[in-house]
Structure formats: C-alpha cells, structure tokens
Amino acid sequence: MIAWTIVQLLVLVWAIRTLWKYFTASGGNKLGLPEPPGPYGLPVVGYMPFLGSEPHLAFAKLSQKYGDIFQVQLGTQKVVVLNSLDAIKEAYIKDASFAGRPNSASIQIFLKSSLSSFSFRSGNAQCKLLRKIAIKALGMFSSSRNSRLEAVVGEANEELHAELEALSGQSFDPQQNIFDCVAGVIGTILFGLDFSNKDALLKPILSINQKFANFFATGTVLDSLPLGPLIMRHKVKDFVEGIKPFNELIDKHVTEHMVHCEEEDDVRDVADAVALAAKQTPTDLKQQLQLTDDRIRCIASDLFGAGFATVMETFRWAINVLAAFPDVQERARRELAEVCGDRPLRLTDRSNIPYNEAVLLETFRFSSLLTLSLPHSTMEDTTLRGYFIPKGTTIFSNLFAHHYNSQYFPDPESFKPDRFLTADGKLDADKAQLVIPFGVGKRRCVGENLARQELSLLVGRLLQKFEIRQDPNNPVNVRDGKTGFTRAPIQTPLIFKKLAL
C-alpha cells in the first residue's frame, strides 16, 4: 500500500513538472535555438532504466546516433552528455558558464555532512579563491625545503615491498597492501600522519571509499526522482553516519596544523601550507567573500579524499595491466635499469624514462577511472555548438568515450604504450595531452601534478624490485571494471616474485 502511494506521488509530481515545463517553455529559450537532441524516456523515470550498469557505454552508443552532444532525461534531472574531446574542451575551457556543480540531492547531502570546501561547489568567487589557495598550497609544499615526496614514497614502498617479499611466490590479492601504502603516502604528505597504528587510522578511510563510490553512482534514484531522498532514506542515513569518522579524523589533524605555520620555512606538509595560505589571504577579501579560516582549512580534506582514491585505484590498474602484459612490464623494467642502475627511481629521472611514462599514460587512458568525470552544471543560460542549454542543466563529460575514440587512439581496446612515443623513442607531448584523466579547463583537478609524480614513483620502484605475474588459475581481468563513481579495477590474486639483485 505504501509503495503504491509513493508511485502515485511520483506520477503526480512528474505530471505537474511536465505541464509546468510545457506552459513556460515559450519564454525559456529567448535565443530561439534548439536544445540538444536525445532519446525519449519513460514517464517519471526517463531514460534511467536503459542506462544499465555501465552508463558510459550507454552514452557512447547514444552518441553514434545523436552526435557528440545530446541530452537525456534521468527522472527529473535533465543531463547533457559531451562525448568528444573537442566538445568537452569547448564547454569547459572556453565557457565559464559550465563551471557549476549540479544541485543534486547526493551533492547537497554530501556538502551538508562533510568538510568539503570547493570540489563539489559551484564555481562562484568563493570557490575560485579556494581553488587558488589550494594550488598555492600545493606549490608551496613542493617547493619547500622540507618537501619529502620521494622520501615518503620510499618509506611506504619499503613496507609494501617487505610485505610482498614475505609472500613471494604465493598467489594473493594485494589490495589491502596497496591501500595501506597509498594511504600512508597521502596521509604523510598532507598531514604528516604516522600510520604505524593502521587499524585505528586507516579504518575510517577504507569505509568511506566504497560508500562514496556507491553514493555518487550515475543515474541513481536518489538524484533522479522527486522523492529520491525519502525513498533512499536508509542509504542516505548510512552514508552520513559512515563519513563521520573520516570527518573527525581530518578535522582533528587540520586543526592541529593551524597553530604551527608562520612562514614557508615552517611548511612540513600540505596541511601546513594550507594553514599558511589561509593566514596570508587578506582579511578584507575573506570578509568580502564570507570565507572563514574553517572553510579554507577544509581544502586539505578535499585533497585527501580526491588524491587517495585516484592514486590507489590507478596504482592497482597499473599493477593489473603489467601482470597481464609481461612484455610491457619487462621493457619498462629494462629502461629503469638502464637509467637508474641499482638505485631507486627519482623524480628527476622521469624525463629519461619515456617508455615508463608512456605506460602510465596508457594506464590512465585504458582504465578511464573517472568515466564521466565529476559532473558540471550550467550557471546560466548558455549555448554550445548552436544548441541552447538552460541554466541548471547537469553536464557529463564522457571521458571513456574520448579515451576509446579510435580517431585519437587507434585500436583503443589494446594496451599500447608505444602510441605515446615518437619514432625515435621519445615521449610525444602532443599525444600525451590527449589523455585527460584529471579533466580539463577551469575545474581541472588541482592535485594532478602530485598524483602523477606519486604514481610514477610507486609503479617504477615496484618494477625495480618485483616481477608481477598472473595466477595461472585466475587470470587478471583488465577488460572490465567495477562501475560506480569510478571504474575501479577488478581485484584478482597476483604473484610477486622478488628480483635477484
């Protein structure tokens, strides 16, 4: 009876919205331009039932019929999908009106329940200043005399390598080891955390990672139906309760850093740099934008959440594909030996290891971790390639469709690092720019450079110490991924054989 009542309410809301749109449509598009084409959907739910478990593939198929720019109705949410690099760049680089974030239920619930400062907020003046402060803080950390990225990765690697060596020759799933390693690196870089007590410090991070991926999955009932938060109230409550320990952990360490830093020589980690950047921001500007030091401190929270998940899952993708393609692995290892000899890989070596850098680029492309990137929304009525796009429209950029576009990447289903090398074996800078795992434009990920450096060291130093093999009885699946907020790698048992020195 209750379920039937909810259905009736949904139909009523849908009917009212449809009639409202019909009677107000004549004045809505003052430019007289058409909206993007797209498929019809069902009453109330729109195109949601046809997305399946992999929306990026459904959207890529629709683009074959409707073009690089089309729109779909997901319940009450109108979504415009961009399926080519040119369309994505045209929207995100040239037009500031695409810099918003959707006013969706999931994002609003997250903002009210977390310490998030700018990643999930629309691109207003306050958000722009927070982004500038984040970029300044990251630059301050990397240029500080106390910057310890290589040393931090080295310490985490030693522990990871010791764990792998202890199981040398055995088949096992290294996911927990990878998680511990990456959490240790990002925790130390951002907060100077000591992760020796792993169970106490890492448990909140581990729990939030999967909850976050499920909560922000594309086309969920939560975001797409008028009564989504009511229908999904148990899921909402579970998410809000689940992120509290993570918030408390981050808030504790961010607050501790506010009393330390007075000048750049005091910077020990990114949280110190954020605290110093907050102190250096003019008071009148903060007052003008209603920006508190508490809000600025939350930048460190954003950097932690984004940097951890992206690096961890990309690291696992790299390990999986290297196990699946032993010829690629061996060639990368030979290059490392020629350049580094017996010493560990350094960041200054990156310009001399083009094949290893190409392997990382191909891993970004092949995995397409953020298949649809973070959603944008239009902050005002705007146009794109002759189409009218109303204010408040959600925008998806289908990075997977671009990364698997044969126009840019011939034979896209194959793992081919050579596609990023010139005829004389150097890294092709123009082709490298075609891989956009961190987005493009005004909302490109601010931690991109740090993530690339970290991954280069993690993958390269692992290859210097171990041969990664598949389990003959359980081959690695690199053709599929676990879909959700990200296209996470399939967790499979692997064998790590310690190399003879």
Secondary structure, 3 states (H helix, E strand, C coil): CHHHHHHHHHHHHHHHHHHHHHHHHHHHCCCCCCCCCCCCCECCCECHHHCCCCHHHHHHHHHHHHCCEEEEEECCEEEEEECCHHHHHHHHCCCHHHCECCCCHHHHHHHHHCCCCCCCCCCCHHHHHHHHHHHHHHHHHHHCCCCCHHHHHHHHHHHHHHHHHHCCCCEECCHHHHHHHHHHHHHHHHHCCCCCCHHHHHHHHHHHHHHHHHHCCCCCHHHHCCCHHHHCHHHHHHHHHHHHHHHHHHHHHHHHHCCCCCCHHHCCCHHHHHHHHHHHCCHHHHHHCCCCHHHHHCHHHHHHHHHHHHHHHHHHHHHHHHHHCHHHHHHHHHHHHHHHCCCCCCHHHHHHCHHHHHHHHHHHHHHCCCCCCCCEECCCCEEECCEEECCCCEEEECHHHHHCCCCCCCCCCCCCHHHHECCCCCECHHHHCCCCCCCCHHHCCCCHHHHHHHHHHHHHHHHHHEEEEEECCECCCCCCCECCCCCECCCCCEEEEECCC
